[in-house]
Amino acid sequence: MNKKIIFSIFFLLLLEIPTFSYELYGNFVQGGLIKGKVAPGTNVLLDNNPIKVSKNGLFVFGINKERISDVILELRHNSKKELIVKKVQKRKFIIQRIDGLPPRMVTPNEKDMKRIREESKLIEKAKLNNSDNTFFFTDFLKPVNGIITGRYGNQRILNGKPRRAHYGIDIAAKKGEPVKSTAKGIVILVEKNLYFTGGTIFIDHGHGINSIYSHLDTVLVKKNQLVNEGDIIATVGSTGRSTGPHLDFRIYWKNIAVDPELVLKN
């Protein structure tokens, strides 16, 4: 076969190989948050399930704390597709003991449990909010100045009794210290006295990303209010299940809690 024909076949084969332009930001670790960008019109599947992609190609997803399997992304555009496989780095989480809580806050009675179940429905509905906003595609601001006293993934021992892991970070601060919005977003839930989290605010940043602020003393925003990064939304308190003034700060992608320390800008 002559060289010209061989070169033509090789060139045609190259044309058959789909090449996608994409960008990925974040750490592929347990509790990581990944932000991505693809060409407009590209569909993105995570573990064979489609995820929301904005008109200009932005998307985001979280990695579960317990995940050990590879992350498999599939990009599809027209009739072409490309697979991206990323290993998830395992982490070690420590045990944290917290004593001095009121017994009912560790082992609620039946009346308390009824209230907790009703509040859980409200919270789960807010977590599943999946708006088209793209405010998530930015750096996230630390919401209050203070020392981090509780970290993501810590196994909690409350009054000597094992409980589930912590899915946010605790930032110790004086009562009344201002709490700021971590990023631009829409307030989707405002509650002044939930059983476990006391004063609580959810802010929607788009595509399933919500920031959650708990144990608040004073709430300064209303539902459906647009807030900008750094806006004061509340003050630090010790409401709900708490042993002292602090902010419990969390970031969720739908029902998956991610590690805020991996997301917050330095």
C-alpha positions in Angstrom: 0.0 0.0 0.0 1.5 3.3 -0.9 2.4 5.9 1.7 -0.2 8.5 0.5 -3.0 6.0 1.0 -1.7 5.0 4.5 -1.5 8.6 5.5 -5.1 9.3 4.3 -6.4 6.3 6.3 -4.5 7.4 9.4 -5.9 11.0 9.0 -9.4 9.6 8.7 -9.0 7.5 11.8 -7.9 10.6 13.7 -11.1 12.4 12.7 -13.1 9.5 14.3 -11.5 10.1 17.7 -13.7 12.5 19.7 -11.8 15.3 21.4 -13.5 17.4 24.1 -12.4 20.6 25.6 -13.1 20.6 29.3 -11.9 22.0 32.6 -12.2 20.5 36.1 -11.5 22.3 39.4 -11.4 20.7 42.8 -9.9 17.7 44.7 -11.0 14.2 43.8 -11.1 13.1 47.4 -13.8 11.9 49.8 -15.8 15.1 50.6 -14.5 16.9 47.5 -16.4 19.4 45.4 -15.7 19.4 41.7 -16.6 22.3 39.4 -16.4 21.9 35.7 -16.7 23.6 32.3 -17.4 22.2 28.9 -18.3 23.5 25.5 -22.0 24.7 25.3 -24.3 22.0 24.2 -22.2 19.2 25.9 -24.1 16.8 28.1 -22.3 15.5 31.2 -23.1 12.2 32.9 -21.8 11.3 36.4 -21.7 7.5 37.0 -24.1 7.1 34.1 -26.6 9.7 35.4 -27.0 13.1 33.7 -26.2 16.2 35.8 -27.3 19.8 35.1 -25.1 21.8 32.7 -25.7 25.5 32.2 -26.1 27.2 28.9 -22.5 28.3 29.0 -21.2 24.8 30.0 -20.8 25.1 33.7 -21.5 22.1 36.1 -20.7 20.9 39.6 -20.9 17.8 41.7 -19.9 16.5 45.1 -18.1 13.4 46.2 -19.5 11.4 49.1 -17.5 11.0 52.3 -17.7 7.2 52.0 -17.0 6.9 48.3 -14.1 4.6 47.4 -14.9 3.9 43.7 -13.6 5.9 40.8 -15.5 8.9 39.6 -16.7 8.2 36.0 -17.7 11.2 33.9 -19.0 10.9 30.4 -19.1 13.9 28.0 -21.5 13.7 25.1 -21.8 16.1 22.2 -23.7 15.3 19.1 -22.8 11.7 18.3 -19.5 11.7 20.1 -18.6 10.9 23.7 -15.6 10.7 25.9 -15.0 9.0 29.3 -13.0 10.6 32.1 -12.1 8.4 35.0 -10.7 9.8 38.2 -9.5 8.0 41.3 -11.0 9.1 44.6 -8.4 9.7 47.4 -9.3 8.1 50.7 -9.1 10.1 53.9 -8.8 9.3 57.6 -11.3 10.9 59.9 -10.9 11.3 63.7 -13.2 10.7 66.6 -14.5 13.8 68.4 -16.0 13.6 71.9 -18.5 16.2 73.0 -19.9 16.2 76.5 -22.2 18.4 78.5 -25.2 18.3 76.1 -28.7 18.1 77.6 -29.8 14.4 77.6 -32.8 15.1 75.3 -30.5 16.5 72.7 -28.7 13.2 72.5 -31.6 10.8 73.0 -34.8 12.7 72.1 -38.2 11.5 73.5 -41.1 10.4 71.3 -42.6 13.9 71.2 -39.2 15.3 70.2 -38.8 12.7 67.5 -42.1 13.7 65.9 -40.9 17.2 65.7 -37.5 16.1 64.3 -39.1 14.0 61.6 -41.2 17.0 60.4 -38.2 19.3 60.4 -36.2 16.6 58.5 -38.7 16.7 55.7 -38.3 20.5 55.4 -34.5 20.2 55.4 -34.4 17.4 52.9 -36.7 19.3 50.5 -34.4 22.3 50.7 -31.3 20.1 50.0 -32.9 18.8 46.8 -33.3 22.3 45.4 -31.7 22.3 41.9 -32.0 25.7 40.4 -30.4 27.0 37.2 -28.3 29.6 39.1 -24.6 29.4 38.5 -23.4 31.3 41.6 -21.5 28.2 42.6 -18.8 28.8 40.0 -16.8 31.1 42.3 -14.6 31.0 45.3 -16.4 30.6 48.7 -15.8 33.0 51.5 -15.3 31.9 55.1 -18.6 32.9 56.7 -17.3 34.0 60.2 -13.9 34.7 61.7 -12.9 32.1 64.3 -11.1 28.9 65.1 -12.3 25.7 63.5 -13.2 23.4 66.4 -15.0 20.6 64.6 -14.1 19.2 61.2 -15.9 17.5 58.4 -16.1 13.7 58.8 -15.3 13.6 62.5 -17.1 10.7 64.2 -19.1 12.2 67.0 -19.3 10.7 70.5 -22.0 12.7 72.3 -22.3 12.4 76.1 -20.4 9.1 75.7 -22.8 7.8 73.0 -21.7 7.1 69.4 -23.5 9.2 66.8 -23.1 9.8 63.1 -20.2 11.8 61.6 -20.2 15.5 61.4 -20.9 16.8 57.9 -19.7 20.4 58.2 -17.2 22.5 60.2 -17.7 24.2 63.5 -16.3 27.7 63.8 -16.0 29.0 67.3 -16.9 32.7 67.7 -18.5 35.0 70.2 -22.2 35.3 70.4 -23.4 38.1 68.2 -20.5 37.9 65.8 -21.7 38.6 62.2 -22.2 35.7 59.9 -21.6 36.4 56.2 -22.9 34.7 53.1 -20.2 32.5 51.7 -21.2 33.4 48.1 -23.9 35.0 46.0 -27.2 33.1 46.2 -30.9 33.0 47.0 -32.1 32.3 50.5 -34.4 29.3 50.3 -34.9 28.3 54.0 -35.1 30.4 57.1 -35.9 28.8 60.5 -35.3 30.4 63.9 -35.6 27.3 66.1 -35.1 23.9 64.6 -34.6 21.1 67.2 -31.0 20.2 66.4 -29.7 23.2 64.5 -31.6 26.1 66.1 -31.5 29.2 64.0 -30.8 27.9 60.4 -30.4 29.4 57.0 -30.1 27.7 53.6 -28.7 29.6 50.6 -29.0 28.2 47.1 -26.0 28.8 44.8 -27.4 26.8 41.9 -27.2 23.3 40.4 -27.9 21.6 43.8 -25.3 23.6 45.8 -26.5 24.9 49.1 -24.7 26.5 52.0 -26.1 25.9 55.5 -25.6 28.1 58.6 -26.8 26.7 61.9 -27.0 27.5 65.7 -27.7 31.2 64.8 -28.8 33.7 67.3 -30.3 36.4 65.1 -31.5 35.8 61.6 -31.3 38.9 59.3 -32.6 37.6 56.0 -35.9 36.4 54.5 -36.8 33.6 52.3 -36.3 34.3 48.5 -33.9 37.2 49.3 -30.9 37.6 47.0 -27.6 37.9 48.9 -24.2 38.7 47.7 -20.9 37.2 48.9 -20.0 38.8 52.2 -23.5 40.1 53.0 -24.3 39.8 56.7 -27.1 37.3 57.0 -27.2 36.4 60.8 -25.2 36.5 64.0 -23.5 33.6 65.9 -25.4 31.9 68.6 -25.8 28.7 70.5 -29.3 27.6 69.6 -30.4 24.0 69.0 -28.0 21.2 70.0 -25.0 23.2 71.1 -22.6 23.6 74.0 -21.5 27.1 73.3 -21.5 29.9 70.7 -20.3 28.8 67.2 -21.3 28.5 63.6 -22.0 25.0 62.1 -21.3 25.6 58.4 -22.0 23.1 55.7 -22.1 22.8 52.0 -24.2 20.3 50.2 -24.6 19.1 46.6 -28.1 17.8 46.7 -27.9 15.1 49.5 -24.2 14.9 49.5 -22.3 16.9 52.1 -18.9 18.1 51.0 -16.0 19.4 53.1 -16.2 23.2 53.4 -12.5 23.4 54.1 -11.8 22.1 50.6 -14.0 24.8 49.1 -13.3 27.9 51.1 -10.8 30.3 49.6 -7.7 31.1 51.6 
